[in-house]
Amino acid sequence: MKITNVTATVLRLPHISDAADGTQDDLVIVVETDEGITGYGEVDTAPFVGKAVVDAYMSHGTCYGLREVVVGSDPFDYEQIWNNMWAKTYYYGRFGPVMHVMSGIDMAIWDIMGKAVKKPVHKLLGGSYADKVRAYASALMPENADEVKRMVEKHAALGYTALKFGWGPLGYDIHFDINLIKAARKAAGDKMDIMIDIGKRYRLKEAIYVAKALEDLNIYWLEEALPAEDYIGYKKLTEATTLRIATGEEESGRLAFARLINETHVDVIQPDMSRCGGLTEAKKIATMAADKNILCVPHAFKTGILVAASIHLIAAIPNAPVLEFSVTESPIRKGILKTPFELKDGYVSVPQTPGLGIELNEEVIRKYGVVM
């Protein structure tokens, strides 16, 4: 089998806000083969930049566009393909948008391999630890306590047993933040886990103060309290609290995650398979985390394509207790799959069909695709 084409399609809603909502646009990767098997991937980056990474022509030996690198390869040489993508983009890549696009291509290659051997991706990754995964509703933090209460009640009624609030008004006033989080805990009672994502907006002393306050509220984790580069701060924060500290969605590649794990001692790392290097790299990252006895919970604030990849990784590793499940109202997020993932009693079933177990809704692709 040979890869014959790689296409990158930008999707975009007609009106884009400045909210931290990655479901307003998308970059969908489709990898085709000479045996008629097609794989799907997704990239969480600046979509037009990511598309250029696919479409670029070869400048010289370390400046290729990724389509040119991948076409002609056997998808089962996935490690070799990954290393080739890394080596042939070395001068302008290594991390950032190039690694993000590598992630989407790698995701699609795993989809192809699963379809070719008629096995779900988690079987190829080496594990069936779960046939269903506990999902947490992931939403932007509302502006006031009343809206927080309504959102908690809404998602509890839908069957969620965990809910994460992030960004929005968080990170500017620690006392306001604590009051919103208290409102969430009060509305949730003791039966729902609450996670909080600050969006990198605190300095260390603020983060420690809030973490101490949240210990008494039994918050499941505090995410991205500090900028991603503040490794010293994360180490001090982790040492100062009994609260779980989570971070890692901005990181790309196992080298960055090795440093994050070894230098910060955080409790939860969050590789995003549409940024970190795809399933190939995510499995290695998850193994490093397991070796250090910490949790690996994929970041997945995108569409059902990334959710599918995340579910398969979670099913294949022993240290991922929950699945991120965006609940934004974006029609791209909600409609991109022919058969969206469904929540049942707080869980989402692990696909048992070949590959990622998904098919794209071409109507949504046509409606929101950007012609270039």
TIKEVO-455396 format. One line per field, with one value per residue (C-alpha): residue number from 1; z negated, x negated, y negated. Coordinates in steps of 0.25 Angstrom, whole numbers. Layout:
BEGIN
k <- NUM; ...
pz <- Z; ...
px <- X; ...
py <- Y; ...
//
This chain:
BEGIN
k <- 1; 2; 3; 4; 5; 6; 7; 8; 9; 10; 11; 12; 13; 14; 15; 16; 17; 18; 19; 20; 21; 22; 23; 24; 25; 26; 27; 28; 29; 30; 31; 32; 33; 34; 35; 36; 37; 38; 39; 40; 41; 42; 43; 44; 45; 46; 47; 48; 49; 50; 51; 52; 53; 54; 55; 56; 57; 58; 59; 60; 61; 62; 63; 64; 65; 66; 67; 68; 69; 70; 71; 72; 73; 74; 75; 76; 77; 78; 79; 80; 81; 82; 83; 84; 85; 86; 87; 88; 89; 90; 91; 92; 93; 94; 95; 96; 97; 98; 99; 100; 101; 102; 103; 104; 105; 106; 107; 108; 109; 110; 111; 112; 113; 114; 115; 116; 117; 118; 119; 120; 121; 122; 123; 124; 125; 126; 127; 128; 129; 130; 131; 132; 133; 134; 135; 136; 137; 138; 139; 140; 141; 142; 143; 144; 145; 146; 147; 148; 149; 150; 151; 152; 153; 154; 155; 156; 157; 158; 159; 160; 161; 162; 163; 164; 165; 166; 167; 168; 169; 170; 171; 172; 173; 174; 175; 176; 177; 178; 179; 180; 181; 182; 183; 184; 185; 186; 187; 188; 189; 190; 191; 192; 193; 194; 195; 196; 197; 198; 199; 200; 201; 202; 203; 204; 205; 206; 207; 208; 209; 210; 211; 212; 213; 214; 215; 216; 217; 218; 219; 220; 221; 222; 223; 224; 225; 226; 227; 228; 229; 230; 231; 232; 233; 234; 235; 236; 237; 238; 239; 240; 241; 242; 243; 244; 245; 246; 247; 248; 249; 250; 251; 252; 253; 254; 255; 256; 257; 258; 259; 260; 261; 262; 263; 264; 265; 266; 267; 268; 269; 270; 271; 272; 273; 274; 275; 276; 277; 278; 279; 280; 281; 282; 283; 284; 285; 286; 287; 288; 289; 290; 291; 292; 293; 294; 295; 296; 297; 298; 299; 300; 301; 302; 303; 304; 305; 306; 307; 308; 309; 310; 311; 312; 313; 314; 315; 316; 317; 318; 319; 320; 321; 322; 323; 324; 325; 326; 327; 328; 329; 330; 331; 332; 333; 334; 335; 336; 337; 338; 339; 340; 341; 342; 343; 344; 345; 346; 347; 348; 349; 350; 351; 352; 353; 354; 355; 356; 357; 358; 359; 360; 361; 362; 363; 364; 365; 366; 367; 368; 369; 370; 371; 372
pz <- 0; 3; -1; 12; 6; -6; -6; -17; -17; -25; -32; -38; -43; -37; -50; -59; -73; -81; -91; -94; -86; -76; -70; -62; -51; -48; -39; -34; -28; -18; -14; -2; 2; 15; 9; 7; -8; -13; -27; -35; -44; -50; -54; -65; -60; -52; -40; -29; -34; -35; -21; -16; -23; -15; -2; -2; 9; 6; 4; 0; -7; -21; -16; -10; -10; -17; -5; 2; -9; -11; 3; 8; -6; -12; -23; -32; -32; -42; -50; -38; -32; -45; -46; -31; -34; -45; -38; -25; -32; -42; -38; -39; -48; -60; -68; -66; -53; -46; -58; -59; -44; -46; -57; -48; -37; -47; -52; -38; -36; -48; -43; -30; -37; -45; -33; -26; -36; -40; -55; -63; -66; -81; -77; -69; -80; -89; -99; -102; -116; -114; -105; -110; -116; -126; -119; -125; -119; -115; -114; -115; -129; -129; -134; -147; -157; -152; -139; -145; -153; -141; -133; -144; -145; -130; -129; -141; -135; -122; -130; -132; -145; -142; -137; -134; -133; -127; -121; -120; -132; -139; -143; -145; -159; -168; -178; -167; -161; -175; -176; -162; -166; -179; -171; -162; -174; -181; -169; -166; -180; -184; -172; -161; -159; -155; -148; -146; -134; -137; -123; -127; -134; -148; -154; -164; -177; -171; -167; -180; -187; -178; -179; -194; -194; -184; -193; -202; -190; -186; -172; -163; -156; -154; -139; -133; -145; -139; -126; -119; -120; -135; -138; -151; -155; -152; -161; -173; -171; -171; -183; -190; -189; -190; -178; -165; -156; -141; -128; -115; -104; -97; -97; -84; -84; -94; -97; -102; -110; -116; -121; -126; -134; -140; -143; -148; -155; -151; -154; -140; -127; -115; -101; -90; -78; -68; -73; -81; -69; -67; -73; -70; -79; -89; -92; -96; -104; -111; -114; -120; -129; -134; -137; -146; -152; -147; -139; -124; -120; -106; -103; -92; -91; -76; -68; -68; -60; -71; -81; -74; -74; -89; -92; -85; -93; -106; -103; -100; -113; -128; -133; -127; -135; -127; -113; -110; -103; -97; -99; -91; -81; -69; -57; -52; -65; -66; -51; -46; -48; -41; -54; -66; -79; -89; -105; -112; -127; -128; -118; -103; -97; -90; -75; -72; -57; -48; -49; -57; -55; -49; -36; -32; -29; -15; -16; -28; -20; -8; -16; -25; -16; -11; 4; 6
px <- 0; -5; 0; 4; 9; 10; 21; 23; 37; 39; 53; 58; 70; 76; 74; 61; 60; 48; 52; 43; 51; 44; 57; 59; 50; 43; 32; 36; 26; 30; 19; 22; 16; 15; 23; 35; 34; 35; 31; 36; 28; 30; 20; 22; 14; 15; 23; 17; 3; 5; 10; -2; -11; -4; -4; -18; -28; -42; -52; -63; -66; -61; -50; -39; -24; -18; -10; -23; -29; -18; -13; -19; -21; -15; -6; -10; -24; -18; -30; -39; -29; -28; -44; -44; -34; -42; -55; -50; -44; -56; -59; -45; -38; -42; -31; -19; -10; -19; -18; -3; -1; -10; 0; 12; 5; 0; 15; 20; 9; 13; 28; 23; 15; 27; 36; 26; 25; 39; 36; 39; 27; 26; 23; 12; 7; 6; 18; 32; 32; 46; 58; 64; 58; 63; 65; 64; 72; 62; 68; 63; 66; 78; 78; 86; 90; 104; 99; 90; 101; 110; 98; 95; 110; 111; 99; 103; 116; 110; 102; 89; 82; 70; 69; 58; 59; 48; 44; 55; 54; 44; 30; 32; 37; 34; 45; 55; 50; 51; 66; 69; 63; 70; 83; 79; 76; 89; 98; 90; 91; 82; 86; 79; 64; 60; 48; 43; 35; 29; 23; 9; 13; 7; -6; -12; -7; 7; 7; 3; 13; 25; 20; 20; 34; 39; 33; 45; 55; 50; 46; 41; 30; 25; 21; 12; 10; -3; -9; -14; -28; -28; -34; -40; -27; -19; -29; -27; -12; -11; -20; -11; 3; 10; 18; 15; 8; 10; 3; -3; 7; -3; -14; -19; -27; -33; -45; -37; -28; -40; -45; -31; -29; -43; -45; -31; -26; -11; -1; 6; 0; 10; 4; 13; 12; 15; 3; -7; -11; 1; 4; -10; -16; -5; -7; -21; -18; -7; -17; -27; -16; -12; -27; -26; -13; -5; 8; 8; 22; 22; 26; 37; 45; 48; 57; 61; 48; 39; 49; 48; 33; 33; 43; 34; 21; 29; 34; 19; 12; 14; 13; 24; 37; 45; 48; 49; 62; 65; 79; 78; 90; 81; 88; 74; 72; 86; 87; 74; 76; 87; 90; 86; 81; 92; 92; 98; 98; 86; 78; 75; 73; 59; 61; 59; 60; 47; 38; 43; 57; 62; 67; 68; 81; 77; 89; 82; 69; 75; 83; 71; 60; 52; 48; 34
py <- 0; -14; -28; -35; -49; -57; -69; -79; -86; -99; -100; -113; -118; -131; -139; -137; -142; -144; -134; -123; -113; -104; -99; -112; -107; -94; -88; -74; -65; -54; -44; -35; -22; -14; -3; -12; -13; -27; -32; -45; -54; -67; -79; -89; -101; -113; -106; -114; -113; -98; -97; -104; -94; -82; -90; -96; -92; -87; -98; -89; -76; -81; -90; -81; -82; -70; -65; -63; -56; -46; -43; -30; -24; -11; -15; -4; -10; -20; -22; -24; -34; -42; -43; -47; -58; -63; -62; -69; -81; -83; -97; -103; -92; -84; -89; -98; -98; -87; -78; -81; -77; -65; -61; -61; -53; -43; -42; -39; -28; -21; -21; -15; -4; 0; 0; 8; 19; 18; 14; 2; -7; -4; 11; 6; -3; 10; 9; 11; 5; 0; 2; -11; -24; -34; -47; -61; -72; -83; -97; -112; -118; -127; -141; -140; -130; -128; -124; -114; -108; -107; -100; -90; -86; -85; -75; -67; -65; -60; -50; -56; -52; -62; -76; -86; -101; -109; -122; -132; -142; -133; -138; -153; -153; -142; -145; -146; -133; -126; -130; -125; -112; -111; -113; -101; -92; -96; -94; -80; -75; -64; -55; -62; -65; -79; -83; -97; -103; -116; -118; -122; -135; -134; -137; -127; -134; -135; -121; -116; -124; -119; -104; -105; -110; -99; -88; -90; -89; -76; -81; -69; -77; -92; -93; -103; -112; -117; -120; -107; -112; -114; -100; -105; -111; -98; -91; -100; -100; -85; -84; -95; -88; -75; -78; -71; -81; -78; -84; -81; -84; -94; -84; -77; -65; -55; -63; -75; -65; -58; -72; -75; -62; -62; -76; -80; -68; -72; -61; -61; -63; -67; -63; -68; -58; -69; -76; -67; -58; -50; -36; -31; -41; -42; -27; -29; -41; -33; -22; -33; -38; -24; -21; -33; -29; -41; -42; -45; -51; -56; -70; -70; -83; -81; -72; -57; -54; -57; -51; -38; -38; -42; -30; -20; -25; -25; -11; -6; -12; -9; -24; -32; -32; -42; -48; -62; -65; -79; -83; -96; -99; -100; -94; -89; -82; -76; -72; -68; -53; -45; -38; -47; -41; -39; -40; -29; -29; -38; -29; -29; -15; -12; -9; 5; 3; 2; -10; -22; -17; -30; -36; -50; -58; -63; -73; -80; -80; -87; -97; -102; -99; -111; -111; -116
//
